[in-house]
Amino acid sequence: MTTPPRPTRPGRDRDARGRAEQARPRDALGRPLPYGSPGVAPIDETPRSPDDTLAYARELLDVGRAFAAHEALEVRWKSCPDSERELWQGLAQLCVALTHHERGNAVGARRLTDRAAGHLVSYAARGGPTYGVALDDAVACVRRRVGDLG
């Protein structure tokens, strides 16, 4: 099934199919900056193997780029087998929860953590591969981090 192109507005960073592109500079938390501003380098969106995706996302998290880690996991989510979508979606959403936390958005951080946990619990119940990620531990870690915003 082919997705029809979305209508584009002048000045929007969209490709021919109407999908967002990374043309506008962003800060480390993924917030758009004015054109011409220095921003963080965009991530390499080349699809990777599961292990390479996790390693790349971990590197990004280690340098404080949770939003970029989300983007790396999202690349895998959009290119993985259908049977693994909940895994990659849940992991990407955990990174978005951390991004909301870093931006000071407690409600968004908790909601995304809950949504991610739902995907990961559902995925774990089916017994799919986790590529070495302890899903319960990952969710618990993010819950601890986002819980301190009060």
C-alpha positions as CSV (number, residue, x, y, z in Angstrom):
1,M,0.0,0.0,0.0
2,T,1.4,3.4,-1.0
3,T,1.0,6.3,1.3
4,P,-0.3,9.3,-0.7
5,P,1.8,12.4,-0.4
6,R,0.8,15.0,2.2
7,P,0.1,18.5,1.0
8,T,3.1,20.7,1.7
9,R,3.1,24.4,2.6
10,P,5.8,26.7,1.2
11,G,8.8,26.9,3.5
12,R,8.2,23.5,5.1
13,D,11.1,21.0,5.1
14,R,9.4,18.1,3.3
15,D,10.5,15.7,0.7
16,A,8.5,14.9,-2.5
17,R,6.3,12.5,-0.6
18,G,5.5,15.2,2.1
19,R,7.6,13.6,4.8
20,A,9.6,15.8,7.2
21,E,13.2,16.3,6.5
22,Q,16.0,17.4,8.9
23,A,16.8,20.6,7.0
24,R,16.1,23.0,9.9
25,P,18.8,23.1,12.6
26,R,17.9,21.6,16.0
27,D,19.3,21.8,19.5
28,A,20.4,18.7,21.4
29,L,16.8,18.3,22.7
30,G,15.3,18.2,19.2
31,R,13.8,21.7,19.3
32,P,13.9,23.6,16.0
33,L,16.2,26.5,15.8
34,P,16.0,29.5,13.4
35,Y,17.5,28.8,10.0
36,G,21.2,29.6,9.9
37,S,21.7,28.9,13.6
38,P,24.3,26.4,14.6
39,G,22.7,23.2,15.8
40,V,23.7,19.7,16.6
41,A,24.6,17.5,13.7
42,P,21.7,15.5,12.4
43,I,22.0,11.7,12.9
44,D,22.9,9.3,10.2
45,E,19.5,7.7,9.2
46,T,21.0,4.7,7.4
47,P,19.0,1.6,8.5
48,R,21.2,-0.6,10.8
49,S,21.0,-4.1,12.2
50,P,19.3,-4.4,15.6
51,D,22.7,-4.6,17.4
52,D,24.1,-1.7,15.6
53,T,20.9,0.4,16.1
54,L,21.1,-0.3,19.9
55,A,24.8,0.6,20.0
56,Y,24.2,3.8,18.0
57,A,21.3,4.8,20.3
58,R,23.3,4.1,23.4
59,E,26.2,6.3,22.1
60,L,23.7,9.1,21.5
61,L,22.2,8.7,25.0
62,D,25.6,8.7,26.5
63,V,26.3,12.2,25.2
64,G,22.9,13.5,26.3
65,R,21.1,13.3,22.9
66,A,17.9,11.4,23.9
67,F,16.0,13.0,21.0
68,A,18.6,11.8,18.5
69,A,18.6,8.3,20.1
70,H,14.8,8.3,19.5
71,E,15.4,9.1,15.8
72,A,17.9,6.3,15.5
73,L,15.5,3.8,17.0
74,E,12.7,5.2,14.8
75,V,14.8,4.4,11.7
76,R,14.9,0.8,12.9
77,W,11.2,0.9,13.8
78,K,10.3,1.9,10.3
79,S,12.5,-0.7,8.6
80,C,12.2,-3.7,10.9
81,P,10.0,-6.8,10.4
82,D,6.4,-6.2,11.4
83,S,6.8,-8.6,14.2
84,E,9.3,-6.3,15.9
85,R,7.6,-3.0,15.5
86,E,6.4,-2.8,19.1
87,L,9.9,-3.4,20.4
88,W,11.5,-0.5,18.4
89,Q,8.5,1.8,18.9
90,G,8.6,1.2,22.6
91,L,12.3,1.8,22.8
92,A,12.0,5.0,20.7
93,Q,9.2,6.2,23.0
94,L,11.3,5.7,26.0
95,C,13.8,8.1,24.5
96,V,11.1,10.6,23.7
97,A,10.0,10.3,27.4
98,L,13.6,11.2,28.4
99,T,13.5,14.1,25.9
100,H,10.3,15.4,27.5
101,H,11.9,15.1,30.9
102,E,15.0,17.0,29.8
103,R,12.7,19.8,28.4
104,G,10.9,19.9,31.8
105,N,7.6,18.4,30.6
106,A,6.7,16.0,33.4
107,V,3.3,15.1,32.0
108,G,4.6,14.3,28.6
109,A,7.5,12.3,30.1
110,R,5.2,10.1,32.1
111,R,2.7,9.6,29.3
112,L,5.3,8.6,26.9
113,T,6.9,6.2,29.4
114,D,3.5,4.6,30.0
115,R,2.9,4.3,26.2
116,A,6.3,2.8,25.7
117,A,5.8,0.4,28.6
118,G,2.6,-0.8,27.0
119,H,4.3,-1.6,23.7
120,L,7.2,-3.3,25.4
121,V,5.0,-5.4,27.7
122,S,2.9,-6.5,24.7
123,Y,6.0,-7.3,22.7
124,A,7.6,-9.3,25.6
125,A,4.4,-11.3,26.0
126,R,4.8,-12.5,22.4
127,G,8.4,-13.7,23.2
128,G,10.2,-11.8,20.4
129,P,13.9,-11.2,20.4
130,T,15.1,-8.3,22.6
131,Y,18.7,-8.2,21.4
132,G,20.0,-8.1,24.9
133,V,17.8,-5.3,26.2
134,A,16.2,-6.1,29.5
135,L,12.9,-4.4,28.7
136,D,11.6,-4.3,32.3
137,D,14.8,-2.7,33.5
138,A,14.8,-0.2,30.6
139,V,11.3,0.9,31.5
140,A,12.1,1.0,35.3
141,C,15.2,3.2,34.6
142,V,13.2,5.7,32.6
143,R,10.4,5.7,35.2
144,R,13.0,6.6,37.9
145,R,14.4,9.4,35.7
146,V,11.1,11.0,34.8
147,G,9.7,10.6,38.2
148,D,12.0,13.2,39.7
149,L,10.2,16.1,38.0
150,G,7.3,15.9,40.4
